[in-house]
Amino acid sequence: MKFLLNKYLLPLSLIISLIGSSNLSAGSNDLVIGHSSLPAGLANPLLDTSHSGGFVFRTVFNLYTTSTKDGAKAEMLTSWKVNPDDKTKWTFKVRKGVKFHNGNDFDASDVAEMLNWLASKEGKAKAANTTRNLRNLAGARVIDSHTVEISSKKPDPLLPQTLGVIKVLDFNTVQDVGWEALGKNPNGTGPFQVSKWDNSEVKVKKASNVWRTGKVDTITFKFVPELAARVQAFEANQVDIIFQLVADSRAKIEAANGKLQLSPGTAVSTLHFFQNKESPVSDVRVRQALNYGVDMRTYIETIKGGTTKHSGQPGTSSIQGWQSDIKPYPYDPAKAKKLLSEAGYPNGLKLRGESVTAQGDWANIVQFVSDDLKKIGVDLEFTAITLPELIARVRDPKKFEDAVIFSFNYGSEPTMDIMRSINGLHSCKSFMKWTCFKEIEPTIELANTEFDPNKRSQHLRKIAQYYHDNAASLFLFDSVDLDGVKNWVKGYKPNNRLINWHQVSLQGKK
């Protein structure tokens, strides 16, 4: 495999020295975290809906709702009901007694003003990463100080779950400081408020007079893009938690007075195909061949230490729409070669891909996949890119240039439903349209409007089977989060990729 490293990555030794020379001294009640990627839009929570960005935003911003596979759960919106005579209208109750960090009260007008702006032409343009999840949002109106009516363009059974993509932001702040300055002047309702936020470091301090406050005095996120550097910082006691590790980090983490904490993810990790433009992967036989040509079970057992399981559909077992009888593609290189020959590539082919290799074990994944595909005659050349570069490509798929495979996922947050990523990213409905199967679009429409859970589940089954059969991605495995956590960190329990920062404490940190 030809693997091209991004020339902008800092040398490992320099990263370590920068961490060690930080001018922020961590005390016994100061939590320090090594993170592979900080939010691309600084502290503006409407510009970044990525998992890694959410880890940081969760300290400063609460959400309207959170979700499990059983439906939406209350956070800043405490209850809701749909109008039985007009299922485009919902009544939501707003949590009482909540203040923003600047002392402003949080009430129904904040919800209505923000939703109306996100539904506007300006909001859709400026906050595209958020509004692509809210295409069905029509607007909102205040009923009283803690009641708001929210309208959708058409009946939407997942509206309460979908609203969980929005971090609660003071709309007055947006107006006062302006969109461009918002990333440096955030004003949330979360357990911590911002002390410093730039591209290399984020520091937040415990907030007072908020709905729920933190147990530690400060949390500092340090930008440490390289996995080896994060582990070394952990070994040197420069950080208390490090994100996005790999299974073989366990020995070093445990030797450094820590534990490797596994949290089930909410996404299916894939190498996704840019199927809807002229290239070999436009042919379903090529896409199927690539799935048959990778021995992912061996990778999971030998490199990931059996910490997850092979996948063959656009959702994990923890979300609505997962189908137990849809099995992953088996490893069958002979069948892969046959399919390639039928597609017109009896002598193999060359493909270009891109991957954010600084996160987790993606460098190992693309190496393993490329080596396996070489055995069936496919020369897959990857270029390493950063997460901000990937986000830029999501916003403008033309930036992919000649790459037709890229590291991505089917993420289910905030709805914990397979339709979240299919609607937002992987169907004809998305503006990217790298996946567009016109034959299944009518079923997608039915799944998006059906309130009867039994009828809806049948639509979801049909969609999941179609994406499997047509090899929408090179399906890899259910995502898991592997974090290094010092033994003095207590109460750290991520759930559905949401970190409970307000409950995390430090006991016995030196």
Secondary structure, DSSP 8 states (H G I E B T S, - for coil): --EE--TTS--HHHHHHHHHT-S----TTEEEEEES---TTTT-TTS---HHHHHHHHHH--BSEEEETTEEEESSEEEEEEETTEEEEEEEEE-SS-B-TTS-B--HHHHHHHHHHHTSHHHHHHTHHHHTT-TTEEEEEEEETTEEEEEESS--TTHHHHGGG-B---HHHHHHH-TTTGGGS----SSEEEEEE-SSEEEEEE-SSSSS--SSSEEEEEE--SHHHHHHHHHTTS-SEE-S--GGGHHHHHHTTEEEEEEEEEEEEEEEE-TTSSSGGGSHHHHHHHHHT--HHHHHHHTSTT-S-B--SSS-TTSBT--TT-------HHHHHHHHHHTT-TT-EEEEEEE-TTSTTHHHHHHHHHHHHHTTTEEEEEEE--HHHHHHHHH-GGGGTT--EEEEEEE-TTTTBTHHHHHHTSSTTSSS-SS--GGGHHHHHHHHH---HHHHHHHHHHHHHHHHHTT-EEEEEEEEEEEEEETTEES---BTTB--GGG-EESS--
